[in-house]
Amino acid sequence: MNPLLAEAQRLRLKKRLGQHFLIDPGALTQITQALALTPDDRVIEIGPGSGFLTERLLATGAQTLAVEIDSRWSALLRRKFADHPAFTLVTADALAFDFLSACAPIPERPRLVITGNLPYNIATPLLFRVCGDVDDPDFPLRRSLSQLTLMLQAEVADRLTAQPGCKAYGALGLMLAPWWQCEETLALGPASFYPPPKVRSKVVTLRPRPHGLIAPKQLKTYARLVRAAFGQRRKTLRNALAAHVGAPTLADAFAALKDAYGDLSALRPEAVSLAAYADMAAFLDERRAP
């Protein structure tokens, strides 16, 4: 019998916290390998649960900070890793945790990564808490983090990696892509967890881009365009943006971008590339400039 499953079955889980422990040894190894940790690194683990991944992280020698909301698991983790000098535990809600203070630069440990199995009900707000809003070019964590390797519901993971024209392509990916490169690392079925969830999961890795894909002065307009477009994604882009951009200006924007992107006005929002949204934002900002 899988010893991780046997251990997990002895634990009492809280359904409201979305607790599903990864018990697949091969997957734990792949996640650890994707992080490529060394003894000079620091890692923050969100939601360590009973510490199955934590053991692998500590085995690399990396300084490991675990953020766990459930006080029962905190007590278990303190006992389990009491003798490990590289382990630190904070009992806190990750949505309220001060990641900025925890991520303060340490010269002798320059590389910092975040990992964890994010509960499905908080994955999206937690992503923005650690990655920053698209229209905040100076978000400090972006300068501190080297990598995020996170377990997400497959539906959320697909939205991060989707290309234009895919059903999963939308506002979430477009709000992160200007600052973060995202790739799928691993796909997992329900049997890899205890208890088995009703959905599939994927591990994704995000790395900060050296430079954003959009000029800082265009970010706020870009964010407004994306939100407006995908607020009514069943409509054409012209109709989705009509209430947010005056008809004459919108027509001029489509005309100005036609050579580069074709007739954007008749496309659905999910068929329009990040570059096209960025160029539209630049056009609208120039039109508004005195």
C-alpha positions in Angstrom: 0.0 0.0 0.0 1.1 3.5 -0.7 2.5 4.7 2.7 1.4 8.3 1.9 -2.2 7.1 1.4 -2.1 5.2 4.6 -0.9 8.3 6.5 -3.5 10.5 4.8 -6.3 8.2 5.7 -5.6 8.6 9.3 -6.1 12.4 9.1 -9.4 14.2 9.6 -9.9 16.7 6.8 -12.0 19.8 6.7 -14.2 20.0 3.6 -14.7 23.7 3.8 -10.9 24.2 3.5 -10.8 22.2 0.3 -8.2 19.8 1.7 -7.0 17.2 -0.7 -3.5 15.8 -0.1 -1.2 14.9 -2.9 -0.2 11.2 -2.3 1.5 10.4 -5.6 5.2 9.9 -4.9 6.1 10.4 -8.6 4.2 13.7 -8.7 5.9 14.9 -5.6 9.3 14.1 -7.1 8.4 15.9 -10.4 7.3 19.0 -8.5 10.5 19.0 -6.5 12.6 18.6 -9.6 10.7 21.5 -11.3 11.6 23.7 -8.5 15.3 22.8 -8.9 16.1 23.9 -5.3 19.6 24.1 -3.8 20.8 24.6 -0.2 21.2 28.3 -1.1 17.5 28.8 -2.0 14.4 29.8 0.0 11.0 28.3 -0.7 7.6 29.2 0.7 5.1 26.4 0.7 1.4 27.4 0.8 -0.8 24.8 2.5 1.6 22.0 3.4 -1.0 19.9 5.1 0.6 16.9 6.6 4.0 17.7 5.0 4.4 15.2 2.2 5.9 17.8 -0.2 7.6 19.6 2.7 9.8 16.6 3.3 11.0 16.7 -0.3 11.7 20.4 -0.1 13.7 20.1 3.1 15.7 17.2 1.6 17.1 19.7 -0.9 18.6 21.8 1.9 16.6 24.9 1.0 15.3 27.1 3.7 11.6 26.3 3.9 8.8 28.4 5.2 5.4 26.7 5.4 2.1 28.7 5.6 -0.7 26.6 7.0 -4.2 27.8 7.9 -5.3 24.7 9.8 -3.9 24.7 13.4 -4.2 20.9 13.6 -1.8 20.5 10.7 0.4 23.1 12.2 0.8 21.1 15.4 1.5 18.0 13.3 4.1 19.8 11.2 5.9 21.2 14.3 6.3 17.7 15.7 7.2 16.2 12.3 10.0 18.7 11.5 10.9 19.8 15.1 14.6 18.8 14.6 15.0 20.4 11.1 16.8 23.7 11.3 15.8 24.8 7.8 12.0 24.6 8.6 9.9 27.5 9.7 6.1 27.4 10.1 3.5 30.1 10.2 -0.1 29.4 11.0 -2.0 31.8 8.8 -4.5 32.2 6.0 -2.4 32.6 2.8 -4.9 35.2 1.6 -4.0 37.4 4.6 -0.3 36.4 4.9 2.4 39.1 4.5 4.3 37.6 1.6 6.2 40.8 1.1 7.9 40.7 4.5 8.5 36.9 4.1 10.1 37.6 0.7 12.5 40.3 1.8 15.8 39.9 0.0 18.5 37.9 1.8 21.9 38.3 0.0 23.2 34.9 0.9 20.0 33.3 -0.4 19.1 35.2 -3.5 16.7 32.7 -5.1 13.2 32.6 -3.8 10.3 30.4 -5.0 6.7 29.7 -3.9 5.0 26.3 -4.2 1.9 24.7 -2.9 -1.3 22.9 -3.7 -3.8 25.8 -3.8 -7.3 25.1 -2.6 -9.6 25.4 -5.6 -11.9 28.1 -3.9 -9.0 30.6 -3.3 -6.7 29.9 -6.2 -7.5 32.9 -8.3 -7.3 35.6 -5.6 -4.2 34.0 -4.2 -2.5 34.0 -7.6 -3.0 37.8 -7.8 -1.8 38.2 -4.2 1.6 36.7 -5.1 1.8 37.8 -8.8 0.4 41.3 -8.5 -2.2 43.1 -10.6 -1.4 43.7 -14.2 -1.6 47.5 -13.8 0.9 47.6 -10.9 4.3 47.7 -12.7 6.2 48.1 -9.4 4.7 45.2 -7.5 7.5 44.3 -5.2 7.1 40.5 -5.0 7.6 40.3 -8.8 11.2 41.5 -8.2 11.8 39.0 -5.4 10.4 35.8 -6.8 12.3 33.5 -9.2 9.5 31.0 -9.7 6.1 29.9 -8.7 5.2 26.2 -9.1 1.6 25.6 -8.1 -1.0 22.9 -8.1 -4.3 24.2 -9.5 -7.6 22.9 -10.7 -7.0 22.0 -14.3 -9.6 24.5 -15.5 -7.7 27.3 -13.8 -4.3 26.1 -15.0 -5.7 25.9 -18.6 -6.7 29.5 -18.4 -3.2 30.5 -17.6 -1.6 28.7 -20.5 -4.4 29.1 -23.2 -3.7 30.7 -26.5 -6.2 32.9 -28.5 -9.0 31.0 -29.9 -9.2 28.4 -27.1 -12.2 28.2 -24.9 -10.0 28.6 -21.8 -8.4 31.9 -23.1 -9.6 34.8 -21.2 -9.1 37.6 -18.6 -7.1 35.5 -16.1 -4.4 34.6 -18.5 -4.3 38.1 -20.1 -3.9 39.7 -16.7 -0.9 37.6 -15.7 0.8 37.1 -19.1 2.3 40.6 -19.4 4.5 40.0 -16.4 4.7 36.2 -16.1 5.6 33.3 -18.4 3.5 30.3 -17.6 3.9 26.7 -18.7 2.2 23.4 -17.7 4.5 21.2 -15.7 2.3 18.2 -14.8 -1.2 16.9 -15.2 -2.8 14.8 -12.4 -6.0 12.8 -12.0 -8.2 12.5 -8.9 -6.4 9.2 -7.9 -3.2 11.2 -7.1 -5.0 12.8 -4.1 -6.6 11.8 -0.9 -9.5 12.2 -0.7 -9.9 12.1 -4.6 -11.3 15.5 -5.7 -14.1 15.7 -8.3 -11.9 17.6 -10.7 -8.6 17.1 -12.4 -5.5 19.1 -11.4 -2.4 20.5 -13.1 0.9 21.9 -11.9 1.9 25.1 -13.6 5.2 27.0 -13.3 5.3 30.8 -13.6 8.5 32.8 -14.0 8.7 36.6 -14.0 9.5 38.2 -17.3 12.7 40.4 -17.3 10.6 43.2 -18.8 6.8 43.5 -19.0 5.2 43.0 -22.4 3.2 46.2 -22.1 4.5 49.8 -21.6 3.6 50.8 -18.0 1.7 53.9 -19.1 -0.7 51.6 -21.1 -1.4 49.1 -18.3 -4.5 50.7 -16.8 -6.2 51.1 -20.1 -5.2 47.5 -21.1 -6.7 46.2 -17.9 -9.9 48.1 -18.4 -10.2 46.8 -22.0 -9.6 43.2 -21.0 -12.2 43.3 -18.2 -14.7 45.0 -20.4 -14.2 42.5 -23.3 -14.5 39.4 -21.2 -17.3 40.8 -19.1 -19.4 40.0 -22.2 -17.3 37.4 -24.0 -20.2 36.1 -26.0 -20.5 39.4 -27.9 -18.2 40.6 -30.6 -15.4 42.8 -29.5 -17.2 45.9 -30.9 -20.3 45.2 -28.9 -18.4 44.2 -25.8 -16.5 47.5 -25.7 -19.3 49.8 -27.0 -20.3 50.9 -23.5 -16.8 51.6 -22.5 -15.3 53.3 -25.5 -17.1 55.9 -27.6 -18.3 54.6 -31.0 -16.2 57.0 -33.2 -13.0 56.3 -31.2 -13.7 52.6 -31.2 -14.2 52.6 -35.0 -10.9 54.5 -35.4 -9.1 52.0 -33.2 -10.3 49.1 -35.2 -9.3 50.9 -38.4 -5.9 51.7 -37.1 -5.2 48.1 -36.2 -6.7 46.4 -39.2 -3.5 46.1 -41.2 -1.8 44.3 -38.3 -4.6 42.2 -36.9 -7.4 42.1 -39.5 -11.0 43.1 -38.6 -11.0 42.9 -34.8 -14.4 44.4 -34.5 -16.2 41.2 -35.6 -14.2 38.8 -33.4 -15.2 37.4 -30.1 -12.9 38.6 -27.2 -11.3 35.1 -26.9 -10.0 35.4 -30.5 -8.0 38.6 -29.9 -4.3 38.3 -28.9 -2.6 40.1 -26.0 -0.6 42.2 -28.5 -3.8 43.4 -30.1 -5.3 44.4 -26.8 -2.0 46.2 -25.9 -1.9 48.0 -29.2 -5.6 49.1 -28.8 -4.8 50.4 -25.3 -1.9 52.4 -26.7 -4.1 53.8 -29.5 -6.8 54.8 -26.9 -4.2 56.4 -24.6 -2.7 58.4 -27.5 -6.2 59.6 -28.6 -6.9 60.8 -25.0 -3.6 62.6 -24.7 -3.8 66.4 -24.9 
